[in-house]
Amino acid sequence: MVVSINTATDKAADSGADATSATMVFGMRLLLATSALLTLFVAPADLGFNTAIGATIFFSYALHSAVLYLAARLHRNPFWHGRTVYWLDLGWYALMVYFSGGNNSFFIPFFFFVILTTSFQWGFDEGARISLASALLLTATALAVNPHTDPAHLLVRATFVLALGYMIAYWGGMGIAQRRRLGLLRHVSRLFNPRFGVAQTLTSLLEQTREFYKASNCILLMREDEEANWLLRSVSALQTGGSATVARMSSAAAAPLLAFPPLQKVIYNEPLHARLPWSGEASTLNTDSGRWEPLDPAHCVQLADLFDGRAFISAPVPLRKGEGRIYVVSNRQRFARSDASFLAQVLGQAFPVIENIALLDGMATDAAFRERQKIARDLHDTTIQPYIGLRHALTAMRNSASTDNPLLADLDKLIAMSGEVIVDMRDFARNVRKNDGTGEPELMTALRRQARQIREFYGIDLELRLMPDVAISDRLAAEVFQIVNEGMSNIRKHTRARVGAVTLSSVDGNLRIDIDNENPDGACADFRPGSIAERASALGGKVDITRPAGGTRVRVSIPL
């Protein structure tokens, strides 16, 4: 799928940006370590210590920083960019403060380097932990150096580190949250490909939303009009392959999910403990006043039990025709009010495009229906009618011939054959006109025709297998036909195989196309089918080459 390619590209770009940022941070660490080391020579008396252990600490930290900088530039090992490195920095700075005067140390501002880097890389939680640890270590080292230190002076410094650290952690967390939200909006804007249809687009949207909120379930309930049944579509963290569960529901069955006002956003967080009811939240955003107002938690508790979750957010689906509501459910983390507002923003950007895809689907279906009608009429006027005239002429010739004419048997045979052709062509025209989908899929009909031609002209027997759980849209079928046709042509052009097989199946939310052929000359050299690989890549898929016993298999996997 196109979104897979874009997502992979974005991840690669983000990875490169993260590596560049980490290298910059490690360079700044080395600069701080070097400046601290230089103070040993520039103003050793001002550091407040004369022990060799203190000098060793400064030299060791400088060496530590240099090693980390070189390792970060030469290797992509996750350890060098992980959180452990910054907690080690915290320990180094505590030792440096201890050996340089405690509460009067020049190196207390070094704690803010760790707070800044962790906050803007890992968010508020990690930044807050580092800030609290920094304040505690500063207090501990100051008291260890001088148990009689001025408590007011120490309190001000520790409080300053804690307060400023908290603010930095908050700003860092906000920055990360905004980048993630912009990333989701960017991915959602690239998510839509009319080739895959509305159903697969909705599933991809729900899965992206679930992953963004780190939720356990994402549930979409919608219908086109008041007369239609509700369609429930859900994705879960327990499902593999990004597949969705789809079910139709009556209005009575869907009523518990539609108890909230139709245009309002809702948030619910379960209380932390039964004795702390104030720690929970059940609120709805009043669209008139723009303020969050308390909501009766009883129904929210019932919904949370129904979803098997501890918290959820909900927003209405902005449909031009119809109505709907989405739920994002979590059984571990809590939601913020801004999460519900952003969910509505995502839906506001996504669903107009989805409705356009539905409109394109309808237009394509109508155009195909009109084209089938035209083809059926053309078949009747340009092909069936001449055959009928031919049969009438043959019948007239048969009636005018004498009983002893030696051509009577041949004429009877021609009349019978023309009648069979007329019946077959009428059936074909009727099927083209109706196309009710009860027969074999058109994709398999076209592939069987190609396989038959290859068998007749080149003597290669190709078996076609379609697993019953495979459902392919018309637009994707056109691409699949080109891939399989190219695979069958490759067997003919590049091998001496006389037997092959093509299998279409659905595995873990992916369409799997296996193109197999025998190897009468033994194992072949490594190769990569360029045309097939390009088509698969354009659909967000991949190509794998394997060599089962006595043959070669080209496996194409395309996400559905």
Phi, psi and omega per residue, in radians:
M1 nan 2.601 -3.092
V2 -1.034 -0.658 -3.136
V3 -1.071 -0.597 3.141
S4 -1.113 -0.715 3.128
I5 -1.148 -0.820 -3.137
N6 -1.098 -0.714 3.124
T7 -1.105 -0.760 3.123
A8 -1.089 -0.730 3.113
T9 -1.107 -0.755 3.125
D10 -1.099 -0.720 -3.141
K11 -1.128 -0.687 3.113
A12 -1.126 -0.735 3.109
A13 -1.138 -0.738 3.114
D14 -1.106 -0.669 3.128
S15 -1.111 -0.740 3.107
G16 -1.123 -0.703 3.116
A17 -1.142 -0.710 3.124
D18 -1.102 -0.714 3.135
A19 -1.116 -0.715 3.109
T20 -1.131 -0.742 3.121
S21 -1.107 -0.746 -3.140
A22 -1.110 -0.680 3.110
T23 -1.109 -0.677 3.091
M24 -1.116 -0.765 3.136
V25 -1.104 -0.730 3.138
F26 -1.172 -0.559 3.055
G27 -1.156 -0.698 3.096
M28 -1.153 -0.628 3.083
R29 -1.078 -0.763 3.127
L30 -1.120 -0.640 3.100
L31 -1.127 -0.760 3.101
L32 -1.094 -0.754 -3.137
A33 -1.110 -0.681 3.130
T34 -1.166 -0.736 3.126
S35 -1.125 -0.681 3.097
A36 -1.129 -0.665 -3.138
L37 -1.188 -0.631 -3.131
L38 -1.145 -0.479 3.127
T39 -1.106 -0.400 3.082
L40 -1.094 -0.510 -3.093
F41 -1.764 -0.535 -3.095
V42 -1.366 -0.873 -3.101
A43 -2.485 1.225 -3.094
P44 -1.146 -0.510 -3.096
A45 -1.245 -0.450 -3.097
D46 -1.376 -0.200 -3.103
L47 -1.345 -0.372 3.046
G48 1.505 0.291 3.069
F49 -2.607 2.739 3.126
N50 -2.348 0.269 -3.083
T51 -1.525 2.644 3.099
A52 -1.218 -0.487 -3.140
I53 -1.101 -0.739 3.123
G54 -1.054 -0.789 3.119
A55 -1.089 -0.667 3.111
T56 -1.088 -0.679 3.113
I57 -1.054 -0.784 -3.115
F58 -1.160 -0.769 3.098
F59 -1.095 -0.726 -3.113
S60 -1.128 -0.696 -3.142
Y61 -1.187 -0.663 3.083
A62 -1.085 -0.759 3.098
L63 -1.123 -0.742 3.085
H64 -0.994 -0.788 -3.128
S65 -1.163 -0.680 3.125
A66 -1.130 -0.737 3.125
V67 -1.106 -0.756 3.132
L68 -1.107 -0.693 -3.131
Y69 -1.119 -0.799 3.132
L70 -1.157 -0.707 3.140
A71 -1.126 -0.669 -3.136
A72 -1.170 -0.578 3.136
R73 -1.367 -0.557 -3.032
L74 -1.671 -0.402 -3.044
H75 -2.272 2.653 3.072
R76 -1.866 0.443 3.138
N77 -1.090 2.254 -3.105
P78 -1.006 -0.408 -3.106
F79 -1.065 -0.701 -3.058
W80 -1.164 -0.352 -3.127
H81 -1.958 0.238 -3.088
G82 -1.582 -3.115 -3.063
R83 -1.346 -0.425 -3.094
T84 -1.022 -0.667 -3.101
V85 -1.045 -0.662 -3.090
Y86 -1.342 -0.536 3.021
W87 -1.212 -0.562 3.025
L88 -1.131 -0.682 3.068
D89 -1.013 -0.711 -3.140
L90 -1.059 -0.712 3.090
G91 -1.145 -0.716 3.107
W92 -1.071 -0.772 -3.092
Y93 -1.171 -0.608 3.073
A94 -1.084 -0.734 3.101
L95 -1.141 -0.717 -3.141
M96 -1.124 -0.695 3.086
V97 -1.148 -0.697 -3.118
Y98 -1.079 -0.762 -3.070
F99 -1.532 0.108 3.136
S100 -2.220 0.478 2.979
G101 1.957 -0.019 3.073
G102 1.175 -1.993 -3.047
N103 -1.162 -0.366 -3.125
N104 -1.801 0.260 -3.058
S105 -1.191 2.566 3.044
F106 -1.280 -0.288 -2.921
F107 -1.785 0.219 3.055
I108 -1.046 -0.659 3.107
P109 -1.068 -0.283 3.119
F110 -1.076 -0.466 3.117
F111 -1.028 -0.563 -3.109
F112 -1.222 -0.406 3.040
F113 -1.073 -0.787 3.136
V114 -1.173 -0.728 -3.126
I115 -1.081 -0.766 -3.131
L116 -1.098 -0.867 -3.048
T117 -1.145 -0.743 -3.132
T118 -1.222 -0.663 -3.111
S119 -1.136 -0.749 -3.083
F120 -1.489 -0.137 3.037
Q121 -1.803 -0.623 -3.008
W122 -2.070 -0.138 3.042
G123 1.743 -3.024 -3.000
F124 -1.134 -0.795 -3.045
D125 -1.036 -0.859 -3.137
E126 -1.173 -0.682 3.113
G127 -1.113 -0.686 3.114
A128 -1.160 -0.690 3.098
R129 -1.099 -0.751 3.119
I130 -1.122 -0.677 3.131
S131 -1.117 -0.789 3.115
L132 -1.113 -0.741 3.126
A133 -1.133 -0.649 3.120
S134 -1.108 -0.783 3.133
A135 -1.100 -0.720 3.135
L136 -1.174 -0.732 3.137
L137 -1.172 -0.672 3.091
L138 -1.071 -0.778 3.129
T139 -1.109 -0.765 -3.099
A140 -1.135 -0.782 -3.114
T141 -1.175 -0.659 3.129
A142 -1.122 -0.737 3.124
L143 -1.258 -0.551 3.121
A144 -1.198 -0.651 3.129
V145 -1.257 -0.757 -3.092
N146 -2.514 1.699 3.140
P147 -1.034 -0.342 -3.094
H148 -1.795 0.398 -3.139
T149 -1.077 2.736 -3.111
D150 -1.139 1.992 -3.085
P151 -1.134 -0.580 3.131
A152 -1.139 -0.763 3.121
H153 -1.084 -0.779 -3.130
L154 -1.145 -0.708 -3.129
L155 -1.104 -0.724 3.140
V156 -1.110 -0.765 -3.107
R157 -1.172 -0.783 -3.135
A158 -1.129 -0.726 3.121
T159 -1.136 -0.666 3.121
F160 -1.109 -0.785 3.107
V161 -1.070 -0.761 -3.103
L162 -1.184 -0.786 -3.094
A163 -1.179 -0.850 3.139
L164 -1.155 -0.642 3.084
G165 -1.096 -0.693 3.099
Y166 -1.108 -0.736 3.137
M167 -1.123 -0.732 3.112
I168 -1.097 -0.739 3.134
A169 -1.101 -0.690 3.136
Y170 -1.132 -0.813 3.130
W171 -1.129 -0.690 3.102
G172 -1.106 -0.734 3.102
G173 -1.111 -0.695 3.098
M174 -1.117 -0.701 3.124
G175 -1.105 -0.750 3.118
I176 -1.139 -0.718 3.128
A177 -1.088 -0.715 3.134
Q178 -1.165 -0.683 3.109
R179 -1.133 -0.709 3.115
R180 -1.143 -0.682 3.138
R181 -1.174 -0.745 3.085
L182 -1.105 -0.641 3.095
G183 -1.109 -0.725 3.114
L184 -1.139 -0.770 3.115
L185 -1.077 -0.653 3.107
R186 -1.155 -0.755 3.126
H187 -1.158 -0.680 3.136
V188 -1.129 -0.671 -3.138
S189 -1.176 -0.412 3.116
R190 -1.722 0.066 -2.984
L191 -1.315 -0.425 -2.855
F192 -1.676 2.210 3.087
N193 -2.359 1.948 -3.083
P194 -0.975 -0.392 -3.126
R195 -1.063 -0.489 -3.053
F196 -1.664 -0.118 3.053
G197 1.402 3.033 -3.042
V198 -1.248 -0.731 -3.046
A199 -1.046 -0.856 -3.124
Q200 -1.214 -0.559 3.093
T201 -1.144 -0.742 3.098
L202 -1.099 -0.743 3.122
T203 -1.068 -0.749 3.118
S204 -1.117 -0.697 3.116
L205 -1.102 -0.785 3.140
L206 -1.109 -0.719 -3.122
E207 -1.169 -0.726 3.092
Q208 -1.073 -0.738 -3.136
T209 -1.150 -0.750 3.135
R210 -1.071 -0.781 -3.134
E211 -1.134 -0.653 -3.124
F212 -1.092 -0.784 -3.113
Y213 -1.483 0.000 -3.078
K214 0.918 0.740 -3.057
A215 -1.609 2.908 3.112
S216 -1.545 -0.552 -3.126
N217 -2.527 2.637 2.987
C218 -2.345 2.125 -2.962
I219 -2.155 2.258 3.112
L220 -2.084 2.205 3.119
L221 -2.140 2.155 -3.084
M222 -2.700 2.800 3.031
R223 -2.636 2.746 -3.047
E224 -1.403 -0.655 -3.138
D225 -2.667 3.097 -3.052
E226 -1.210 -0.352 -3.123
E227 -1.491 -0.325 -3.038
A228 -1.499 2.743 3.009
N229 -1.299 2.782 3.103
W230 -1.389 2.498 3.093
L231 -1.944 2.066 3.140
L232 -1.780 2.156 3.121
R233 -2.220 2.234 -3.087
S234 -2.445 2.587 3.004
V235 -2.164 2.585 -3.072
S236 -2.308 2.678 3.075
A237 -1.158 -0.345 -3.140
L238 -1.447 -0.283 3.137
Q239 -1.451 2.487 -3.127
T240 -1.801 2.671 3.059
G241 1.346 0.174 3.121
G242 1.164 0.458 3.127
S243 -1.443 2.774 -3.089
A244 -2.090 2.648 3.008
T245 -1.715 2.199 -3.067
V246 -2.133 2.346 3.123
A247 -2.608 2.606 3.057
R248 -1.727 2.456 -3.064
M249 -2.331 2.550 3.021
S250 -1.342 2.940 3.131
S251 -1.102 -0.609 3.125
A252 -1.161 -0.735 -3.136
A253 -1.204 -0.568 -3.115
A254 -1.495 -0.120 -3.053
A255 -0.966 -0.745 -3.139
P256 -1.051 -0.480 -3.134
L257 -1.491 -0.091 -3.065
L258 -2.086 0.390 -3.083
A259 -1.331 -0.310 -3.123
F260 -1.419 2.738 3.062
P261 -0.969 2.442 -2.938
P262 -1.105 -0.453 -3.056
L263 -1.882 0.150 -3.017
Q264 -1.864 2.539 3.040
K265 -1.508 2.616 -3.053
V266 -2.346 2.498 3.030
I267 -2.335 2.438 3.075
Y268 -2.444 2.264 3.027
N269 -2.223 2.209 3.137
E270 -1.171 2.480 3.081
P271 -1.019 2.589 -3.132
L272 -1.112 -0.531 3.123
H273 -2.673 2.693 -3.123
A274 -1.052 -0.505 3.133
R275 -1.486 -0.024 3.137
L276 -2.139 1.130 -3.088
P277 -1.110 -0.452 -3.137
W278 -1.216 -0.269 -3.126
S279 -1.388 -0.152 3.083
G280 -1.647 3.087 -3.141
E281 -2.656 2.385 2.993
A282 -2.438 1.817 -3.011
S283 -2.407 2.764 3.053
T284 -2.362 2.573 -3.115
L285 -1.580 2.042 3.115
N286 -1.280 2.057 -3.074
T287 -1.200 -0.398 -3.129
D288 -1.405 -0.846 -3.090
S289 -1.572 -0.330 -3.098
G290 1.295 0.298 -3.127
R291 -2.003 2.636 3.064
W292 -1.405 2.287 -3.112
E293 -2.141 2.586 3.138
P294 -1.063 2.593 -3.136
L295 -2.198 2.565 3.112
D296 -1.037 2.008 -3.039
P297 -1.270 -0.209 -3.055
A298 -1.045 -0.854 -3.127
H299 -1.181 -0.621 3.104
C300 -1.106 -0.687 3.102
V301 -1.101 -0.728 3.109
Q302 -1.095 -0.743 3.113
L303 -1.139 -0.717 3.112
A304 -1.058 -0.716 3.074
D305 -1.131 -0.679 3.118
L306 -1.123 -0.680 3.140
F307 -1.438 -0.166 -3.044
D308 1.006 0.823 -3.141
G309 -2.343 3.001 3.141
R310 -1.892 -0.220 -3.133
A311 -2.746 2.667 3.046
F312 -2.731 2.741 2.972
I313 -2.186 2.660 -3.088
S314 -2.517 2.569 3.134
A315 -2.575 2.636 3.098
P316 -1.297 2.645 3.112
V317 -1.616 2.132 -3.100
P318 -1.396 1.623 -3.131
L319 -1.918 2.384 3.051
R320 -1.232 -0.586 3.139
K321 -2.272 1.904 -3.127
G322 1.962 -2.948 -3.116
E323 -2.653 2.854 -3.131
G324 -3.085 2.997 3.124
R325 -2.635 2.530 3.137
I326 -2.057 2.530 3.093
Y327 -2.199 2.343 2.995
V328 -2.018 2.063 -2.970
V329 -2.013 2.415 3.093
S330 -2.264 2.433 3.060
N331 -1.886 0.174 -3.141
R332 -2.264 -0.902 -3.031
Q333 -1.804 2.903 -3.137
R334 -1.777 2.728 -3.137
F335 -1.830 2.746 3.022
A336 -1.886 2.824 3.139
R337 -1.079 -0.594 3.119
S338 -1.118 -0.471 3.094
D339 -1.119 -0.739 3.124
A340 -1.154 -0.708 3.122
S341 -1.137 -0.701 3.134
F342 -1.206 -0.597 3.085
L343 -1.032 -0.748 3.097
A344 -1.123 -0.600 3.114
Q345 -1.163 -0.716 3.103
V346 -1.075 -0.786 3.131
L347 -1.106 -0.682 3.131
G348 -1.108 -0.506 3.096
Q349 -1.479 -0.568 -2.997
A350 -1.454 -0.786 -2.922
F351 -1.270 -0.543 3.000
P352 -1.003 -0.674 3.112
V353 -1.216 -0.693 3.121
I354 -1.097 -0.702 3.100
E355 -1.148 -0.572 3.054
N356 -1.151 -0.656 3.088
I357 -1.109 -0.743 3.103
A358 -1.074 -0.678 3.110
L359 -1.133 -0.735 3.093
L360 -1.100 -0.690 3.089
D361 -1.046 -0.789 3.138
G362 -1.111 -0.729 3.120
M363 -1.123 -0.720 3.124
A364 -1.137 -0.692 3.121
T365 -1.129 -0.756 3.117
D366 -1.125 -0.718 3.128
A367 -1.122 -0.708 3.107
A368 -1.128 -0.657 3.126
F369 -1.137 -0.771 3.118
R370 -1.123 -0.644 3.115
E371 -1.156 -0.656 3.101
R372 -1.139 -0.686 3.092
Q373 -1.077 -0.742 -3.140
K374 -1.137 -0.755 3.125
I375 -1.082 -0.729 -3.138
A376 -1.098 -0.729 3.111
R377 -1.146 -0.706 3.127
D378 -1.121 -0.686 3.101
L379 -1.059 -0.744 -3.110
H380 -1.168 -0.747 -3.024
D381 -1.395 -0.658 -2.999
T382 -1.750 -0.295 -3.070
T383 -2.146 -0.883 -3.068
I384 -1.204 -0.761 -3.124
Q385 -1.060 -0.777 3.067
P386 -1.055 -0.639 3.100
Y387 -1.153 -0.665 3.091
I388 -1.104 -0.772 3.082
G389 -1.060 -0.689 3.104
L390 -1.092 -0.746 3.138
R391 -1.142 -0.683 3.092
H392 -1.081 -0.734 3.130
A393 -1.120 -0.742 3.117
L394 -1.126 -0.684 3.125
T395 -1.129 -0.717 3.099
A396 -1.107 -0.716 3.098
M397 -1.104 -0.697 3.133
R398 -1.122 -0.690 -3.112
N399 -1.251 -0.530 -3.116
S400 -1.465 -0.222 -3.120
A401 -1.375 2.628 3.104
S402 -1.302 2.839 -3.067
T403 -1.200 -0.380 -3.127
D404 -1.702 0.207 -3.125
N405 -1.204 2.242 -3.098
P406 -1.217 -0.203 -3.103
L407 -1.632 0.046 -3.100
L408 -1.036 -0.762 -3.124
A409 -1.088 -0.719 3.124
D410 -1.169 -0.684 3.105
L411 -1.110 -0.737 3.094
D412 -1.060 -0.696 3.132
K413 -1.148 -0.747 3.126
L414 -1.120 -0.693 3.115
I415 -1.094 -0.769 3.124
A416 -1.110 -0.749 3.141
M417 -1.122 -0.750 3.132
S418 -1.120 -0.638 3.083
G419 -1.122 -0.705 3.107
E420 -1.127 -0.713 3.124
V421 -1.108 -0.731 3.131
I422 -1.086 -0.759 3.117
V423 -1.080 -0.801 3.140
D424 -1.075 -0.745 -3.100
M425 -1.226 -0.600 3.063
R426 -1.141 -0.728 3.078
D427 -1.073 -0.745 -3.135
F428 -1.107 -0.788 3.132
A429 -1.102 -0.674 3.128
R430 -1.134 -0.725 3.130
N431 -1.175 -0.667 3.109
V432 -1.113 -0.700 -3.105
R433 -1.204 -0.727 -3.076
K434 -1.451 -0.981 -3.119
N435 0.815 1.017 -3.070
D436 -1.459 0.037 3.065
G437 1.366 0.130 -3.124
T438 -1.461 -0.306 -3.133
G439 -1.561 -2.836 3.129
E440 -1.227 2.483 3.120
P441 -0.988 2.543 -3.107
E442 -1.083 -0.565 3.104
L443 -1.021 -0.830 -3.125
M444 -1.177 -0.619 3.090
T445 -1.064 -0.782 3.130
A446 -1.159 -0.706 3.141
L447 -1.178 -0.672 3.106
R448 -1.125 -0.641 3.097
R449 -1.122 -0.739 3.098
Q450 -1.126 -0.742 3.135
A451 -1.120 -0.663 3.130
R452 -1.137 -0.713 3.117
Q453 -1.125 -0.719 3.114
I454 -1.122 -0.670 3.120
R455 -1.173 -0.707 -3.100
E456 -1.259 -0.687 -3.041
F457 -1.569 -0.542 -3.016
Y458 -2.115 -0.088 3.086
G459 1.250 0.425 3.123
I460 -1.811 2.129 -3.102
D461 -1.601 1.912 -3.126
L462 -1.935 2.118 3.116
E463 -1.630 2.346 3.130
L464 -1.907 2.276 3.130
R465 -2.245 2.235 3.070
L466 -2.099 1.991 3.139
M467 -1.213 2.560 -3.038
P468 -1.151 -0.338 -3.075
D469 -1.582 0.173 -3.105
V470 -1.596 2.189 3.069
A471 -2.219 2.017 -3.046
I472 -2.122 2.248 3.100
S473 -1.231 2.843 -3.101
D474 -1.067 -0.695 -3.098
R475 -1.206 -0.712 3.094
L476 -1.220 -0.573 3.137
A477 -1.044 -0.627 3.119
A478 -1.097 -0.706 3.107
E479 -1.231 -0.701 3.129
V480 -1.093 -0.701 3.123
F481 -1.041 -0.758 3.140
Q482 -1.124 -0.693 3.138
I483 -1.135 -0.844 -3.119
V484 -1.161 -0.711 3.127
N485 -1.072 -0.712 3.095
E486 -1.141 -0.672 3.107
G487 -1.120 -0.743 3.118
M488 -1.156 -0.651 3.092
S489 -1.158 -0.634 3.105
N490 -1.121 -0.660 3.079
I491 -1.051 -0.728 -3.116
R492 -1.215 -0.728 -2.994
K493 -1.490 -0.556 -2.945
H494 -2.003 0.025 3.119
T495 -2.347 2.938 3.038
R496 -1.856 0.347 -3.112
A497 -1.193 2.520 3.058
R498 -1.934 -0.112 -3.117
V499 -2.365 2.417 3.092
G500 -2.701 3.087 -3.127
A501 -2.685 2.590 3.047
V502 -2.223 2.166 -3.109
T503 -2.135 2.232 3.066
L504 -1.940 2.142 -3.120
S505 -2.517 2.911 3.104
S506 -2.036 2.095 -3.083
V507 -2.339 2.088 3.059
D508 0.930 0.793 3.095
G509 1.307 0.239 3.126
N510 -2.143 2.490 2.969
L511 -1.433 2.128 -3.119
R512 -1.914 2.168 3.102
I513 -1.990 1.981 3.105
D514 -1.856 2.099 3.105
I515 -1.971 1.892 -3.036
D516 -1.941 2.573 3.000
N517 -2.611 2.697 3.111
E518 -1.364 2.826 3.095
N519 -2.124 1.467 -3.116
P520 -1.152 -0.388 -3.125
D521 -1.710 0.223 -3.113
G522 1.583 -3.044 -3.078
A523 -1.062 2.394 -3.134
C524 -1.644 2.927 3.133
A525 -1.259 2.837 3.107
D526 -1.107 2.476 -3.140
F527 -2.657 2.920 3.068
R528 -2.487 2.022 -3.141
P529 -1.210 1.800 -2.991
G530 -1.090 -0.830 -3.092
S531 -1.111 -0.765 3.131
I532 -1.120 -0.736 -3.132
A533 -1.103 -0.688 3.128
E534 -1.152 -0.745 3.121
R535 -1.139 -0.743 3.126
A536 -1.118 -0.715 3.129
S537 -1.117 -0.665 3.120
A538 -1.126 -0.425 3.107
L539 -1.674 0.145 -3.140
G540 1.404 0.259 -3.091
G541 -1.814 -2.911 -3.116
K542 -2.585 2.888 -3.130
V543 -2.191 2.291 3.083
D544 -2.158 2.442 3.106
I545 -1.931 2.119 3.077
T546 -2.193 2.876 -3.098
R547 -2.288 1.437 3.024
P548 -1.151 2.999 -3.036
A549 -0.981 2.086 3.039
G550 1.314 0.247 -3.090
G551 -2.789 -3.061 3.115
T552 -2.292 2.459 -3.134
R553 -2.239 2.197 2.985
V554 -1.771 2.005 -3.099
R555 -1.908 2.114 3.110
V556 -1.908 2.186 3.118
S557 -2.023 2.164 -3.108
I558 -2.176 2.151 3.132
P559 -1.156 2.361 3.092
L560 -1.670 nan nan
